[in-house]
Amino acid sequence: MEPDTHTVTKRDLVQRISDSTGQTTVLVRDIIQRFLDEVANELVRGNRLEFRKFGVFEVRYRPGRMAQNPKTLEKVPVPPKRVVKFKVGNVMRRRVEDGDTKPQFASVAPAMGGEPGGMTPTSSINRP
């Protein structure tokens, strides 16, 4: 049986990140929104986004096809379209399977001057 789940909104995440980092909710909200906008922009351009250990977002082309209306059994054309696919990364998959809610990094370095574990803020972004 599935545990009780609920919908978590962007506002919830903004508040949680703001509380844990000491940054204002306005700043956190703006950063998250800019991040989401950039992800969407790259997908619109047809680019693949890889976040190591988390997963990969990519756009795939679905060709047009003939489908059938289940009520009337009438054949109807379905136009081709582009769809976003997400493939979960190995660390994310294991965390979800294990129910592990611990953050990947125990803390965020003060003022984003450096990341724990020797990572830089752009090290997990696949740049050309």
KOLDREN-391554 format. One line per field, with one value per residue: residue number from 0; x, y negated, z negated of N, C-alpha, C in turn. Coordinates in nm, 2 decimals. Last residue first. Example, Ala and Ser with C-alpha at 12.3 -4.5 7.8 and 13.67 -1.06 7.14 Angstrom:
BEGIN
resi = (1	0);
nu = (1.28	1.32);
nv = (0.22	0.57);
nw = (-0.71	-0.78);
cau = (1.37	1.23);
cav = (0.11	0.45);
caw = (-0.71	-0.78);
cu = (1.29	1.32);
cv = (0.00	0.33);
cw = (-0.79	-0.78);
END
This chain:
BEGIN
resi = (127	126	125	124	123	122	121	120	119	118	117	116	115	114	113	112	111	110	109	108	107	106	105	104	103	102	101	100	99	98	97	96	95	94	93	92	91	90	89	88	87	86	85	84	83	82	81	80	79	78	77	76	75	74	73	72	71	70	69	68	67	66	65	64	63	62	61	60	59	58	57	56	55	54	53	52	51	50	49	48	47	46	45	44	43	42	41	40	39	38	37	36	35	34	33	32	31	30	29	28	27	26	25	24	23	22	21	20	19	18	17	16	15	14	13	12	11	10	9	8	7	6	5	4	3	2	1	0);
nu = (2.80	2.75	2.55	2.60	2.74	2.91	2.83	2.91	3.14	3.23	3.34	3.17	2.96	3.06	3.09	2.94	2.68	2.66	2.80	2.69	2.43	2.46	2.47	2.34	2.10	1.89	1.69	1.50	1.46	1.32	1.43	1.34	1.45	1.72	1.74	1.68	1.88	2.10	2.04	1.77	1.49	1.41	1.14	1.03	0.80	0.72	0.58	0.37	0.13	-0.22	-0.43	-0.74	-0.96	-1.22	-1.47	-1.58	-1.72	-1.56	-1.29	-1.16	-0.83	-0.57	-0.29	-0.03	0.28	0.56	0.70	1.02	1.13	1.35	1.46	1.63	1.76	1.87	2.06	2.31	2.33	2.12	2.09	1.88	1.89	1.70	1.50	1.41	1.25	1.45	1.55	1.32	1.29	1.52	1.47	1.25	1.36	1.55	1.37	1.24	1.45	1.51	1.27	1.25	1.48	1.41	1.18	1.26	1.61	1.81	1.85	1.83	1.59	1.40	1.42	1.34	1.07	0.97	0.99	0.83	0.58	0.56	0.54	0.38	0.30	0.03	0.08	0.03	0.07	0.22	0.05	0.08);
nv = (-2.27	-2.14	-2.00	-2.06	-2.01	-2.23	-2.48	-2.51	-2.24	-2.02	-1.94	-1.89	-2.18	-2.46	-2.81	-3.03	-3.06	-3.16	-2.86	-2.56	-2.36	-2.03	-1.76	-1.67	-1.54	-1.50	-1.21	-1.03	-0.73	-0.52	-0.35	-0.45	-0.70	-0.64	-0.51	-0.72	-0.90	-0.75	-0.72	-0.93	-0.89	-1.06	-1.21	-1.38	-1.58	-1.56	-1.68	-1.51	-1.44	-1.38	-1.12	-1.06	-0.79	-0.57	-0.49	-0.37	-0.52	-0.48	-0.49	-0.59	-0.51	-0.65	-0.68	-0.92	-1.11	-1.04	-1.23	-1.31	-1.43	-1.60	-1.52	-1.51	-1.28	-1.29	-1.27	-1.20	-1.50	-1.61	-1.72	-1.79	-1.85	-2.07	-2.20	-2.44	-2.36	-2.29	-2.54	-2.65	-2.49	-2.56	-2.83	-2.82	-2.70	-2.90	-3.11	-3.00	-2.98	-3.25	-3.35	-3.21	-3.31	-3.58	-3.56	-3.45	-3.49	-3.24	-3.03	-2.77	-2.67	-2.86	-2.84	-2.58	-2.60	-2.79	-2.66	-2.44	-2.57	-2.69	-2.47	-2.21	-1.88	-1.68	-1.38	-1.05	-0.78	-0.50	-0.22	0.12);
nw = (2.34	2.01	1.79	1.45	1.23	1.19	1.12	0.85	0.78	0.52	0.28	0.07	0.09	0.29	0.23	0.19	0.11	-0.14	-0.28	-0.13	-0.26	-0.38	-0.28	0.03	0.07	-0.22	-0.29	-0.22	-0.08	0.02	0.20	0.44	0.43	0.44	0.69	0.86	0.80	0.90	1.18	1.31	1.53	1.80	1.95	2.24	2.41	2.76	3.05	3.29	3.56	3.49	3.55	3.71	3.63	3.69	3.46	3.24	3.05	2.82	2.89	3.19	3.27	3.49	3.68	3.63	3.64	3.42	3.18	3.07	2.76	2.55	2.22	1.91	1.68	1.34	1.11	1.19	1.38	1.58	1.90	2.15	2.50	2.71	2.84	2.76	2.56	2.37	2.31	2.19	1.96	1.82	1.79	1.62	1.39	1.32	1.26	1.04	0.86	0.83	0.73	0.48	0.35	0.33	0.17	-0.06	-0.13	-0.29	-0.47	-0.39	-0.50	-0.42	-0.14	-0.10	-0.19	-0.02	0.23	0.19	0.17	0.42	0.58	0.38	0.35	0.27	0.08	-0.04	-0.25	-0.08	0.08	0.00);
cau = (2.87	2.77	2.62	2.53	2.64	2.97	2.80	2.77	3.12	3.15	3.43	3.21	3.02	2.97	3.15	3.09	2.71	2.66	2.75	2.80	2.47	2.44	2.42	2.45	2.23	1.94	1.81	1.46	1.56	1.24	1.46	1.31	1.30	1.66	1.77	1.60	1.75	2.10	2.06	1.91	1.54	1.46	1.23	1.06	0.91	0.69	0.70	0.39	0.26	-0.11	-0.36	-0.59	-0.93	-1.08	-1.44	-1.49	-1.78	-1.70	-1.34	-1.24	-0.97	-0.62	-0.43	-0.08	0.14	0.50	0.61	0.92	1.12	1.23	1.48	1.51	1.77	1.80	1.91	2.25	2.39	2.15	2.14	1.93	1.88	1.82	1.53	1.52	1.19	1.37	1.64	1.38	1.18	1.49	1.59	1.24	1.26	1.59	1.47	1.17	1.38	1.61	1.32	1.15	1.47	1.53	1.18	1.17	1.48	1.79	1.86	1.95	1.72	1.42	1.45	1.47	1.16	0.97	1.06	0.97	0.63	0.57	0.66	0.38	0.39	0.09	0.01	0.11	-0.01	0.21	0.12	0.00);
cav = (-2.24	-2.25	-1.96	-2.11	-1.91	-2.10	-2.44	-2.52	-2.38	-2.05	-1.99	-1.78	-2.07	-2.35	-2.68	-3.05	-2.99	-3.26	-3.00	-2.65	-2.45	-2.17	-1.79	-1.74	-1.49	-1.57	-1.29	-1.18	-0.82	-0.61	-0.33	-0.31	-0.69	-0.72	-0.44	-0.60	-0.94	-0.79	-0.60	-0.89	-0.90	-0.93	-1.22	-1.26	-1.58	-1.53	-1.67	-1.61	-1.43	-1.45	-1.18	-1.09	-0.94	-0.60	-0.56	-0.29	-0.51	-0.48	-0.37	-0.64	-0.47	-0.59	-0.66	-0.79	-1.10	-1.06	-1.12	-1.33	-1.32	-1.61	-1.54	-1.56	-1.35	-1.24	-1.30	-1.13	-1.37	-1.64	-1.61	-1.84	-1.75	-2.03	-2.06	-2.44	-2.41	-2.18	-2.44	-2.71	-2.49	-2.42	-2.79	-2.89	-2.63	-2.77	-3.13	-3.03	-2.86	-3.16	-3.40	-3.20	-3.17	-3.54	-3.63	-3.37	-3.54	-3.33	-3.17	-2.84	-2.59	-2.83	-2.97	-2.61	-2.50	-2.82	-2.79	-2.42	-2.49	-2.77	-2.55	-2.32	-1.98	-1.77	-1.51	-1.15	-0.90	-0.59	-0.35	0.00);
caw = (2.47	2.10	1.91	1.57	1.27	1.23	1.26	0.89	0.81	0.64	0.38	0.16	0.02	0.27	0.27	0.22	0.24	-0.03	-0.30	-0.17	-0.15	-0.39	-0.42	-0.04	0.13	-0.11	-0.32	-0.21	-0.14	-0.06	0.06	0.41	0.43	0.33	0.56	0.86	0.78	0.76	1.08	1.29	1.39	1.76	1.84	2.17	2.32	2.62	2.97	3.19	3.49	3.56	3.44	3.72	3.62	3.70	3.57	3.32	3.19	2.81	2.83	3.08	3.28	3.36	3.68	3.65	3.65	3.55	3.19	3.18	2.86	2.64	2.36	1.98	1.81	1.45	1.10	1.07	1.33	1.44	1.82	2.03	2.40	2.64	2.88	2.86	2.68	2.43	2.37	2.31	2.07	1.86	1.87	1.75	1.47	1.35	1.37	1.16	0.90	0.88	0.85	0.58	0.38	0.40	0.30	0.03	-0.13	-0.18	-0.52	-0.35	-0.52	-0.56	-0.21	-0.07	-0.25	-0.16	0.20	0.20	0.06	0.30	0.59	0.48	0.30	0.37	0.11	0.03	-0.22	-0.19	0.09	0.00);
cu = (3.01	2.84	2.63	2.61	2.56	2.86	2.85	2.74	2.97	3.14	3.36	3.30	3.07	3.04	3.05	3.15	2.85	2.70	2.77	2.75	2.58	2.48	2.38	2.39	2.35	2.07	1.85	1.58	1.53	1.34	1.39	1.33	1.26	1.51	1.71	1.62	1.66	1.95	2.05	1.92	1.69	1.53	1.28	1.16	0.92	0.81	0.65	0.53	0.28	0.02	-0.23	-0.54	-0.78	-1.06	-1.28	-1.45	-1.70	-1.77	-1.49	-1.31	-1.04	-0.77	-0.47	-0.23	0.09	0.35	0.54	0.83	1.01	1.24	1.35	1.54	1.64	1.82	1.83	2.11	2.34	2.20	2.18	1.97	1.94	1.79	1.65	1.55	1.29	1.30	1.56	1.47	1.24	1.39	1.57	1.35	1.24	1.49	1.52	1.26	1.31	1.55	1.43	1.20	1.37	1.52	1.30	1.17	1.39	1.64	1.84	1.96	1.84	1.55	1.48	1.51	1.31	1.07	1.07	1.05	0.78	0.62	0.67	0.52	0.40	0.18	0.09	0.02	0.08	0.12	0.11	0.09);
cv = (-2.28	-2.21	-2.08	-2.07	-1.95	-1.99	-2.30	-2.48	-2.39	-2.20	-2.02	-1.82	-1.96	-2.25	-2.57	-2.92	-3.01	-3.19	-3.09	-2.79	-2.54	-2.24	-1.94	-1.78	-1.54	-1.51	-1.37	-1.27	-0.96	-0.71	-0.42	-0.28	-0.54	-0.70	-0.51	-0.52	-0.81	-0.83	-0.64	-0.78	-0.85	-0.96	-1.08	-1.28	-1.44	-1.54	-1.65	-1.58	-1.53	-1.42	-1.25	-1.16	-0.96	-0.75	-0.58	-0.35	-0.41	-0.45	-0.36	-0.51	-0.52	-0.56	-0.59	-0.79	-0.95	-1.05	-1.14	-1.21	-1.36	-1.50	-1.54	-1.57	-1.39	-1.32	-1.25	-1.16	-1.33	-1.51	-1.66	-1.72	-1.81	-1.93	-2.00	-2.30	-2.41	-2.23	-2.33	-2.61	-2.55	-2.41	-2.64	-2.84	-2.69	-2.69	-2.99	-3.05	-2.88	-3.03	-3.31	-3.24	-3.14	-3.40	-3.59	-3.43	-3.45	-3.38	-3.28	-2.98	-2.67	-2.76	-2.94	-2.74	-2.54	-2.72	-2.81	-2.55	-2.47	-2.70	-2.64	-2.39	-2.09	-1.87	-1.59	-1.27	-1.00	-0.71	-0.43	-0.12);
cw = (2.47	2.23	2.01	1.69	1.39	1.27	1.29	1.03	0.86	0.66	0.51	0.27	0.11	0.18	0.23	0.26	0.28	0.10	-0.17	-0.18	-0.20	-0.27	-0.44	-0.18	0.06	-0.06	-0.20	-0.26	-0.12	-0.13	-0.03	0.26	0.39	0.32	0.44	0.73	0.77	0.72	0.94	1.18	1.38	1.63	1.80	2.06	2.25	2.53	2.83	3.12	3.39	3.49	3.50	3.60	3.63	3.71	3.57	3.45	3.28	2.95	2.82	3.02	3.16	3.38	3.55	3.66	3.67	3.54	3.33	3.18	2.95	2.74	2.43	2.13	1.87	1.57	1.21	1.05	1.20	1.38	1.68	1.94	2.27	2.53	2.81	2.91	2.79	2.56	2.44	2.38	2.20	1.97	1.91	1.84	1.61	1.43	1.42	1.28	1.03	0.93	0.91	0.72	0.49	0.45	0.39	0.17	-0.03	-0.18	-0.41	-0.41	-0.48	-0.59	-0.36	-0.14	-0.23	-0.23	0.05	0.18	0.07	0.18	0.47	0.48	0.41	0.30	0.21	0.05	-0.15	-0.15	-0.04	0.00);
END
